[in-house]
Amino acid sequence: MEFIISKGDAVAKCTSVGGELISFVKNGTEYVWYGHAEHWSGQAPCLFPVVCRAKDDCVIIDGEAYPMKKHGFARKADFTPIEVTPSSVTFRLSQSDVTKACFPFDFDLDITHSVTDDSFTTEYKVTNKSDKSMPFCIGGHPGFNCPLFEGDSFEDYSLIFDDATGAVAHNCDLDAGGYMSPDMPELDYIKDGKFDLRYNCFDFDAVVVENLPVKKVNLVNRNTGKGVHFEFDTFDAIGFWTPIKMGSPFICLEPWNGLPGGTNETSEFSSKKYVKTLAPGESFTTAYKASII
């Protein structure tokens, strides 16, 4: 089921499959990746209850191992719309026999998309309805068209940070199965707060940035100054990704509470880096915002 929401000249399209925002158009320009399958069929999935690949494709909870697919189950699930206004829509996913086979908790995952005349916000709210503590990770995976305008190229663009002092960047380790590895060297892509995009930066999969003191970044054309301002204040890290060696016309800005499994960690869920844990009845809310520059 699809929903159109709008404010002024900005129009967004959302779908109950995965609870995604799949289009944001302003002045005839589409900002969200189209989802062409020859590059990547996704557009802006929610990663829950894990981010990227769990160690050994499973999670251990209370001593029991549960199978867990890459990025979790929410991105392929059918959500229920619970509130629709002219400029926002909220979807909900709750536990089922399918989710309990890999995540033994009762929960609500609410995703709210809202628009202004020059921005959209995606908010995730996780509620623990179980009678025991619930660990989880959650992240976004929104793809943005890059280049955005005719005559631009991907490598005309940069990621410019409000403040990258002390930030560290690494690739995932493809040779180790896509896990985070302490053997991967720190990358020097961020110089003077700027990461100039080049396709070969992603030859080893996503670039993962931690320890940003300010969770704001601009995806902009260095020649025109046009692009997207992206805010992710309530997330711990961010990944940047475009498919390996495909020259794809988009980049994903992925705010994460959680990281890919590490080569030096176990599958124990509660030990994952940046994991969140909710007591019974508690909720956790996080959001990201994309604004037109």
N, C-alpha and C positions, 0 to 999 in steps of 0.2 A: 504494500500500500504506500503510495507516495503523497506527499503534502507540499503545497507551495506556500511559502511565507514571504512576506515582503515588508519593506519600509521605504517610503519615498521611491527613488528609482532603483533601489537594490532588491533583487529577487533571488530567493534561495529555494532549492528543492531538497526535501528530506525523504528518506525511505524507512519503513519499519523493518526491513531486512538489515540486520546489523545496527539499526538505530542510527544510520549515518546521515550526515549532510553531504549531498552528492553534487551540488551546484551552487555557485554564488556568482551572480552576474550583475555588473554595474556598468552603465554606459556602453553596453554591447560587448564588454570584455568578460570572459569566463575566467575566474581565478582558480577554481578547483579542477584538479586533473580529471580528464574525461573518462578514464577507466578503460582505455583501449587494451584489449587482451593481449595484443602482440607485444606490449611492453609490461603492463601490470593491470590486472582487472580490478584491483582495489581502488578506492578513492579516499576514504577517510575513516577506516575502521577503528573501533574501540578494542583495545587490547586488555582482556580480562579473562581469568584472574592471574595470568602471567604475561610478562612482556618478553617477546622474542621466544627463544627456545629454552625450556626448562632442562636442567641437567638430566641426561639419559631419558628425556621425554617423559618424565614422571615427577610427581611431587610426593613427599612423605609427610603425612599429617597424622599425629598421634600414633606414630610407629607403623602406619600402614601406607603402602605405596599405591598411588592412583595414576593412571595414564593421563598425560596432558599434552595436547597438541600445541604446536608453535602458535604463539599469540593467544592461546586460550580458545574458548568456545563462543564468546559474545559476538564476534565479528560475523559469524555465519548464522546466528540465531534469529528467530522471528520475535520482534519486540511488539508490545501492545501500546498503541497510543493512549495516553491517559489524560492529556490536556492539550488543546489546540487553540491558539489565538491567531489573529491576523499576522503577527510578527514572531511567533514562537510555537514550538511543538515539543512535547515531552513524551518520550517512550520509556516503557518499563520492561525489564526482563527479570523473572523470578525463577526460583529453583524448580526443577522438574526431575523426572527419573533420569533424563539424559545428563543433566548437569551434575546430579548427585553421584553418577558413576565415576566422575573424575574430580569432583569438588563437593565434599560431603557436608554441605551447609545449606541452611535456609537463608535467603538473601533477597533483596531488591536492588537492582542496578537501574537507576533512572538516568537517562540522557536527555538533556534539554538543549535545543538549538534555538538561538534567538538572533535577530538581525536588527541593525540600525541602518541608516541610509548610506553608511560607508564601512560597515564591519559586520562580522558574525562572531558569536561566542558559542562554544560548546562546553557544557557543564556535565560532569559525572558525579552522581551521588550514589554511594554504596551504603546499604543498611544491613546490619547483621541481625537476622531474625531467629538465629539459633540460640541455644542455651549454653553455648561454649564460645570461647574466643575464636575469631575467624581471621586468619592471615590472608592477605591478597596483595597483588600488584595491579596497577592500572595505568594505561597510557593511551595516548592518541597517536594516529598515524596519517594525518591529513596530507594529501598530495596537492601541490600547487603547480599550475602550468608555468613552465620556465623553458623557453621564453614566454612572456605574456603578450607581446605585441609583434605584429608583422615587422620584419626587418631586424629583430633582435636575434641573438643567439644565446644558448645556455651559458657559454663562457663569457658573456658580457656582464653576468650577474655576480654579486658578492653577497655574503652574509656579514652584516655589520652589527656588532654587539654594542649595547649601551655601555657595558663594562665587562671585559674578559680577564681582568686582573686575577692571576692565580688559577685560571681555568686549565684543565688538562683534556687532551683529545687522544682517543685511541680508535683503531679499527677493531671490529670483531675478527677473530682468527678463523678464517675459512678452513685452514688445514686441520684445525682442532674441532671441526664440526659446527662452526659458527658461534662458538662460545667466546666469552671474554677470557683473555689469557694474560697473565702477568709477563709473559715472554714477548708480547707485542710491544714494540717501541712507542714512546710518546710521539705524537705527530706534531709537526711545526706549521700546520696549515693556518693557524690563527696568528696573524702578525699585526701588531698595533690595533688590535680589536677588530680585524677584518679577515675574512676567509674568502678569497677569490675562488669561485667555482671552476673546477676543471674536472672533466669526466674521469681522468685517471686517479683522482683522489678517492674514488669509490671502487677501485679494482679489488679491494679486499673487504667489500661489503660496507656496511654503515660506518659513518664517523660518529663516535659517541663522545659527547662533551659533558664533563662533570665540573663541579666547583665554580660555576658561574656566580659571581656575587650579585648580578642583576639579571633576572630571567626575562630579557627582552632582546629581540634580534630583528633586523630588517633584511628582507630579501629584496634587493634593489638592483636595477640596471645602473652600472657605474657611469654610463654616458648620459642618461636621462633623469636619474634619481627616482624613477617610478618603480613601484613594486608593492610589497606587503610588509606591514609592521606586525610582528607576532609576539604576544605576551603569554608567559606560562609560569606566573609567579608561584603557583602552588604545586609545582612539580620539582623533582630532585635533579633530573638530568634531561638532556635532549639528544636525540639521534638525528642525523641527516643522512638521507639515502636516495639514491637513484639506481636503477638496475645496472649490474656489472656489464661493462663493455657493450652496451646496447645503444648509446647515444640517445637516450630517452628524453622527450621534451617536458620533463617535470622533475621536481624534487620534493621529497617529503620532509616536513619539519615535525619531528616526533617527540612530544613532551612525555617523559616517563616518570612514574613512581615505581621503580623496579628496574632491573637490568637483565640482559641475557645471562643465562647460566654461566658460571665461571669454571674453567678447567680445574681450579683448585678448591671447588666447593662441592658439597654433597647435594642430594636432592631434597634435603630437609627444608620444607617451605619456610618455616619461621626464621631460618638463617640467611635467607636471600637478602642481598643488599637493597636497601630502600623499601623493604617490605613494610606494609601497613598492617596493623592488627586492631580489630574492633572487638570490644567487649560486647556481650549480649545486649541488644537494643540500641547500640551506638551506630552513628552514621559518620561518613567521611565524604567531604565534597571538594572537588578540584575542578579547574576550568582553564581553557585557553581561549585567546581572542585573536582574530586576524582582522586588521584594519587596512584599508587602501591608502597607499601613499601617492 
